[in-house]
Structure formats: structure tokens, C-alpha cells
């Protein structure tokens, strides 16, 4: 399942409820005005293989569980924090 929420000028944070969508494989949220921390629960989606977050303003760590993604697009993403390696 693909959920395309890109290019909508959404603002605020990513709703944690997105992590409750079963069978979500691709999440496109690029080209919005999203900010805050990327919810940890998104990285717990078992079937998620593609995450597009480009052109947003996030802060906080990126969990090492992103390593199981086939595609992580963060082009021109403004993020502060660290990428966790453990």
C-alpha cells in the first residue's frame, strides 16, 4: 500500500496514527512544511520499505531501524540531531 501525502503544504508534526496503517509499504510526505520529531512508531511498520521525507524541517534522532528501508529520501531535508547506530 502506498500513501502519498506529498506536496500538500501540510504543517505541524507527522501524526503517530500513520503507524497504525496495516500493510503500508511506501509513505510519501515530501514537499510539505512538516516539523518536529519523526515518530519512532513509523520505523516499526513491518512492511514499510520506502520513506520520502524531503523538503521538510524535522528535528531529533533518526533511528537505526531506517537501515531496513530500501529507499529513504531526505534530499534537502533540514534535520537536527543524530543518526543512531545502536
C-alpha positions as CSV (number, residue, x, y, z in Angstrom):
1,X,0.0,0.0,0.0
2,X,1.2,3.5,-0.9
3,X,0.2,6.6,1.0
4,X,1.1,9.8,-0.9
5,X,0.7,12.9,1.3
6,X,3.4,14.9,-0.6
7,X,3.1,18.4,-2.0
8,X,0.2,19.4,0.1
9,X,1.7,22.2,2.2
10,X,0.8,20.3,5.4
11,X,2.3,21.8,8.5
12,X,2.8,20.5,12.1
13,X,4.1,17.1,13.0
14,X,3.6,13.7,11.5
15,X,0.6,12.1,13.1
16,X,1.6,8.9,15.0
17,X,-1.6,7.4,13.8
18,X,0.1,6.8,10.4
19,X,1.9,3.9,12.2
20,X,-1.4,2.1,12.6
21,X,-2.0,1.7,8.9
22,X,-1.5,-2.1,8.1
23,X,0.4,-3.1,5.1
24,X,1.9,0.4,4.5
25,X,4.9,-0.1,2.2
26,X,5.5,3.4,0.8
27,X,5.0,6.7,2.7
28,X,5.5,9.9,0.7
29,X,5.5,13.0,2.8
30,X,7.9,15.2,0.9
31,X,7.5,18.9,-0.1
32,X,5.4,19.9,2.9
33,X,6.0,22.1,5.9
34,X,6.3,19.3,8.5
35,X,8.5,19.7,11.6
36,X,9.2,18.2,14.9
37,X,10.4,14.7,15.5
38,X,9.8,11.7,13.2
39,X,7.7,9.4,15.3
40,X,9.6,6.2,16.3
41,X,6.5,4.1,15.6
42,X,6.8,4.8,11.8
43,X,10.0,2.8,11.8
44,X,8.2,-0.1,13.4
45,X,6.0,-0.6,10.4
46,X,7.0,-4.1,9.3
47,X,6.3,-3.7,5.6
48,X,7.5,-0.1,5.2
49,X,10.3,-0.1,2.6
50,X,10.1,3.4,1.2
51,X,10.0,6.7,3.2
52,X,10.2,10.0,1.4
53,X,10.6,13.0,3.7
54,X,12.4,15.5,1.5
55,X,11.9,19.3,1.9
56,X,10.6,19.3,5.5
57,X,12.1,20.5,8.8
58,X,12.5,17.7,11.3
59,X,14.5,17.5,14.5
60,X,15.7,14.8,16.8
61,X,17.4,11.4,16.1
62,X,16.8,9.1,13.2
63,X,16.7,5.6,14.5
64,X,19.0,2.9,13.1
65,X,15.9,0.9,12.1
66,X,15.9,3.0,8.9
67,X,18.6,0.6,7.7
68,X,15.9,-1.9,6.7
69,X,14.3,0.5,4.3
70,X,15.1,0.1,0.6
71,X,14.6,3.8,0.0
72,X,15.0,6.7,2.3
73,X,14.7,10.1,0.6
74,X,15.9,13.0,2.7
75,X,17.1,15.3,-0.1
76,X,17.1,18.9,1.1
77,X,15.7,17.8,4.4
78,X,16.6,20.1,7.3
79,X,17.1,17.9,10.4
80,X,19.0,18.5,13.6
81,X,20.0,15.6,15.8
82,X,21.9,12.4,15.2
83,X,21.5,9.1,13.3
84,X,21.6,6.4,16.0
85,X,23.8,3.4,15.3
86,X,22.7,1.1,18.1
